[in-house]
Each structure stands twice: as C-alpha cells, then as structure tokens.
Amino acid sequence: MKVLTVATRGGALAVTQTEVVSSALKKIYPDIKIR
C-alpha cells in the first residue's frame, strides 16, 4: 500500500480542491491511503 500525505491551505476552496484530487486519485489507485 502506498501512502500519500497531503498538506493544504486553510481556506474552504483549498480544502475542496484537495478533496476532489484525493477522490480522483482513489479512483485511479484504489489501494492508496491518503492522509
């Protein structure tokens, strides 16, 4: 299993963008763990 650690800025837009990217990565790599 691969682990990806994500850091983001504190704004609502930044958090939403991070969630969108995380969701897309999980569809491509279902066994990835994002924290």
DSSP file (Angstrom, degrees, kcal/mol; ACC not computed):
  #  RESIDUE AA STRUCTURE BP1 BP2  ACC     N-H-->O    O-->H-N    N-H-->O    O-->H-N    TCO  KAPPA ALPHA  PHI   PSI    X-CA   Y-CA   Z-CA
    1    1 A M              0   0    0      0, 0.0     2,-0.4     0, 0.0    31,-0.1   0.000 360.0 360.0 360.0 137.2    0.0    0.0    0.0
    2    2 A K        -     0   0    0     29,-0.4    31,-2.7     2,-0.0     2,-0.5  -0.799 360.0-150.1-100.8 145.1    1.2    3.5   -0.8
    3    3 A V  E     -a   33   0A   0     -2,-0.4     2,-0.5    29,-0.2    31,-0.2  -0.959   7.2-166.9-118.3 131.1    0.6    6.4    1.5
    4    4 A L  E     -a   34   0A   0     29,-2.9    31,-2.5    -2,-0.5     2,-0.5  -0.976   8.4-154.3-116.8 122.2    0.3   10.0    0.2
    5    5 A T        -     0   0    0     -2,-0.5     2,-0.4    30,-0.2    29,-0.1  -0.859  13.6-159.8 -98.2 126.7    0.4   12.8    2.8
    6    6 A V        -     0   0    0     -2,-0.5     2,-0.4     2,-0.0    -2,-0.0  -0.888   9.2-169.0-112.2 133.6   -1.4   15.9    1.7
    7    7 A A        +     0   0    0     -2,-0.4     2,-0.3    11,-0.0    -2,-0.0  -0.957  15.2 174.2-116.7 140.5   -0.9   19.4    3.0
    8    8 A T        -     0   0    0     -2,-0.4     7,-0.1     1,-0.0     2,-0.0  -0.933  33.2 -99.2-141.3 163.0   -3.3   22.2    2.1
    9    9 A R        -     0   0    0     -2,-0.3    -1,-0.0     1,-0.1     0, 0.0  -0.258  41.1-109.2 -74.2 172.1   -4.0   25.8    2.9
   10   10 A G  S    S+     0   0    0      4,-0.1    -1,-0.1     5,-0.0     2,-0.0   0.496  78.8 106.6 -87.9  -3.5   -6.8   26.6    5.4
   11   11 A G  S  > S-     0   0    0      1,-0.1     4,-2.1     4,-0.0     5,-0.2  -0.317  76.8-117.9 -78.9 161.0   -9.4   28.1    3.1
   12   12 A A  H  > S+     0   0    0      1,-0.2     4,-2.3     2,-0.2     5,-0.2   0.884 114.6  52.1 -62.5 -40.0  -12.6   26.4    2.1
   13   13 A L  H  > S+     0   0    0      1,-0.2     4,-2.6     2,-0.2    -1,-0.2   0.916 109.3  49.6 -63.9 -42.8  -11.6   26.4   -1.6
   14   14 A A  H  > S+     0   0    0      2,-0.2     4,-2.1     1,-0.2    -1,-0.2   0.900 111.5  48.7 -63.5 -41.2   -8.3   24.8   -0.9
   15   15 A V  H  X S+     0   0    0     -4,-2.1     4,-2.2     2,-0.2    -1,-0.2   0.914 111.9  49.3 -65.6 -42.5   -9.9   22.0    1.2
   16   16 A T  H  X S+     0   0    0     -4,-2.3     4,-2.2     1,-0.2    -2,-0.2   0.914 110.3  50.5 -62.8 -43.5  -12.5   21.4   -1.5
   17   17 A Q  H  X S+     0   0    0     -4,-2.6     4,-2.3     1,-0.2    -1,-0.2   0.901 109.8  51.0 -61.5 -40.7   -9.8   21.2   -4.2
   18   18 A T  H  X S+     0   0    0     -4,-2.1     4,-2.5     1,-0.2    -1,-0.2   0.898 109.4  50.4 -63.5 -41.1   -7.8   18.7   -2.0
   19   19 A E  H  X S+     0   0    0     -4,-2.2     4,-2.3     2,-0.2    -1,-0.2   0.886 109.9  50.6 -64.8 -39.0  -10.9   16.5   -1.6
   20   20 A V  H  X S+     0   0    0     -4,-2.2     4,-2.1     2,-0.2    -2,-0.2   0.932 113.0  45.1 -64.3 -46.0  -11.5   16.5   -5.4
   21   21 A V  H  X S+     0   0    0     -4,-2.3     4,-2.5     2,-0.2    -2,-0.2   0.909 112.5  51.6 -65.1 -42.0   -7.9   15.5   -6.1
   22   22 A S  H  X S+     0   0    0     -4,-2.5     4,-2.1     1,-0.2    -1,-0.2   0.911 109.9  49.7 -60.8 -42.9   -8.0   12.8   -3.3
   23   23 A S  H  X S+     0   0    0     -4,-2.3     4,-1.4     1,-0.2    -1,-0.2   0.909 111.0  48.9 -62.8 -43.1  -11.2   11.4   -4.7
   24   24 A A  H  X S+     0   0    0     -4,-2.1     4,-1.6     1,-0.2    -2,-0.2   0.906 110.7  50.5 -64.2 -41.9   -9.7   11.2   -8.3
   25   25 A L  H  X S+     0   0    0     -4,-2.5     4,-3.5     1,-0.2    -1,-0.2   0.884 107.2  53.9 -64.2 -38.2   -6.6    9.5   -7.0
   26   26 A K  H  < S+     0   0    0     -4,-2.1    -1,-0.2     1,-0.2    -2,-0.2   0.825 106.6  52.6 -67.2 -30.1   -8.6    6.9   -5.1
   27   27 A K  H  < S+     0   0    0     -4,-1.4    -1,-0.2    -5,-0.2    -2,-0.2   0.880 117.0  38.2 -70.3 -36.8  -10.5    6.0   -8.3
   28   28 A I  H  < S+     0   0    0     -4,-1.6    -2,-0.2     1,-0.3    -3,-0.2   0.898 131.7  27.4 -78.7 -42.8   -7.2    5.5  -10.2
   29   29 A Y    ><  +     0   0    0     -4,-3.5     3,-2.0    -5,-0.2    -1,-0.3  -0.775  68.9 179.3-121.5  83.0   -5.3    3.9   -7.3
   30   30 A P  T 3  S+     0   0    0      0, 0.0    -1,-0.1     0, 0.0    -4,-0.1   0.727  79.9  55.2 -61.0 -22.3   -7.9    2.2   -5.1
   31   31 A D  T 3  S+     0   0    0      2,-0.1   -29,-0.4   -30,-0.0     2,-0.2   0.357  82.7 113.8 -93.3   7.5   -5.2    0.8   -2.7
   32   32 A I    <   -     0   0    0     -3,-2.0     2,-0.5    -7,-0.2   -29,-0.2  -0.523  56.3-147.2 -79.8 145.2   -3.7    4.3   -2.0
   33   33 A K  E     -a    3   0A   0    -31,-2.7   -29,-2.9    -2,-0.2     2,-0.5  -0.962  13.0-165.4-112.2 123.5   -4.0    5.7    1.5
   34   34 A I  E      a    4   0A   0     -2,-0.5   -29,-0.2   -31,-0.2   -31,-0.0  -0.927 360.0 360.0-112.6 128.8   -4.3    9.5    1.7
   35   35 A R              0   0    0    -31,-2.5   -30,-0.2    -2,-0.5    -1,-0.1   0.362 360.0 360.0-129.6 360.0   -3.8   11.3    4.9
